Amino acid sequence: MIEAELKARVEAPAEVRRRLDARGDGRAEVYRDTYYDTPGGVLAANDQELRVRTVHGRDQTRTVLTFKGAVIDADSGSKPEHETQVKDVEATHALLRGLGYVPLIAFEKRCRNYEFEAHGRRMLATLVRVPEIDGTFLELETLVDESEVDAALDDVRSVLAELGIRTEDLTREQYTEAVAARRAA
């Protein structure tokens, strides 16, 4: 499946949250992400990502292992995504290290997630704050087959406009790069 996703910097977080609340109940979650690569950076060189994410919610904690392939849509940064839930987070980290992967960066994201249907698609909107970087972000995604990416991105753009997000608010900025830059400063 392809994660057809757009991300934007949010100029009016309270207004966007109000509009999202009108679509459904949001759930507050804290993500703790660790990104891995080979010592030589093979995954990054091939525009791929390997991540362990532990999600702490009000009622549960879950961990997922995610591999994202290379970008298939340059404008949006949409990528193929393969994800599976893992039972033992420490064993997963040990397994990756045992296979020769090294942790590149780990950081926290504070999220409010909204799941809803729009334009006949299941969508996930996530309002994001990363304590180490300035600003609030909105990620809006839907999972589709590769043949549907262009149409899905059009639908995502439409929903973003309904939420008050302008085209000039869209960004391809990566949290990993922003956090790394902040730590290096």
N, C-alpha and C positions, 0 to 999 in steps of 0.2 A: 504494500500500500504506500501511497505517496501522501505525505503531510503537506497539503496545500495550505500555506500559512503566510500571513502578513503580520508585521510588527510595526507599531507606531509609538512615538513619544506622545504622551498625553498631556495636553496643555491645561485641561480642566478636569482633573480626576474625579471630583465630586459629581460633576454633571454626567460624566461617562458612567460612573457607578450608578447614579440614579436611573439612567436609561437602561443599564443592564439589569438592575433590580426589577424594572418593569417587565423584563422578559422571563424572570424566574429567580429562584432563591440562589444566592451565591454561597459558596462554602470557602471559609478561610483555611488555608493550608500553608505549611512551611516546607519548602523543598530544601534538602541538603544534597547538593550535586557534587560528584567527583568525576572528573574527566580523565581518561587514560589515553596513552599513546605508546608506541614503541620508543625505546631510547633514542632512536634515530629520527623520530617524527614521521614515520611512514603514513600513519592515518591522516595527519594534518596535511601532508604533501599531496595526498589523494583526495582532499576535501571530505574526509570521513570523520565521524565522531563515535566514541565509545564512552558511555556514561553509566554510572550507578547513581540512581536517585532514590533517596528515602523521603517519603511524603508523610509528614505528621499532620493529621487532621484532628478534628474535635473528637471523633469516635474511634479512630483507628490509625495505625501506622502501617505503611506498606512500602516495599522496595521493588523497583523495577530496573532491569538491565536493558539498555537501549543501544542499538547500533543505527547510525544514520549514514546512508550512502552519500555519494557526491551530488551536488546541486543539479537538478534537472531543469530548473527555471531560473535563469540568472537574475531577472528583475525582482523576484520574490525571495529567492533563496530556498525554495521548496525542495525537499529531499525525500528519497525513500526512507522509511522508518520501520525498524523491526524491534519490537519490545516484548519483554516477557517479565512476569512477576517472579521474584525470587523469594525463597523462604528464609534464607540465612544470609544477612547482609555481610557479616564478617567473613563467612566462607566465600562469598562472591568476590570480595576484595582480595582475599588470599588466592583464589583461583586465578584471577586476572594477573596478579603479581607473579604467580607461579608460571604462568604462560609467557612471561617476559614483558608484560605491560607495566608501565610506570605511571603513577598519578601525576598529572600535569598541573591541575588546579582544582581546588574544592572551595565552594562558597555556598551561601544561603540565599534563597529567594523567598520573599513573603508574597503569597499569591491569594487572590480571590477568584475562584473559578465559577463559571456559569456555563451550564450545558443547556442548549435549546435547539429548536429546529427553525431554519430559515431557508427560503428558496428550495424547499424539499430536501435539505441536507441537515444532518446532525452537525452541530458546530460546538466548539469549545472556545469560550472567550476567557482570557486570563488577564486580570489586572496584576501587574508585577511591580514590586519594589525590591531592589537589591541594596541592602544597607550600605554597601561599599561604593555605590555609584549614585549620582544625582538623578532625580526624576522618577516618574512613573511611566510604565510602559503598558501597552495593550497588545496581547497576542491573540489573533483570531485564526482558528484552523478548522479544517475538515479533512477527513481521510478519504481518498479517492483512488481509483485506478489511474495509471499514467495517462490514458486517453482522455480523462476528464479534467486534467489539471487546469487548463486555460478557462474552461467554463466555471470550475469551482472557484478559481481566483477572482473571476468577475463577480461571483456571488459574495465572496468574502469582502471585496471592495464595496459592494453595495451595502452590506451590513455595517461596515466601518463608517460609511457616510451617514447611515441612519443613527449611528452612535455619536456623531459629531466629529469624527476623525477626518481631517483633510488630507489630500494627496501629499502635500508637503510635510505632513507629520510622519509619513512612513519612513522606516529606517531599516537598514541591514546590519546595524551595529550588533556585535555579538557580546553577550554578557561576559563570556570568558576573556575576551580581549580587553574589555573595559575594566574588569576587576584586576587583571594582570597589570594593566597600565597604571591603575590607581596604586597598586602595591609597589610598583617600581618607582613611583614618584616620591 
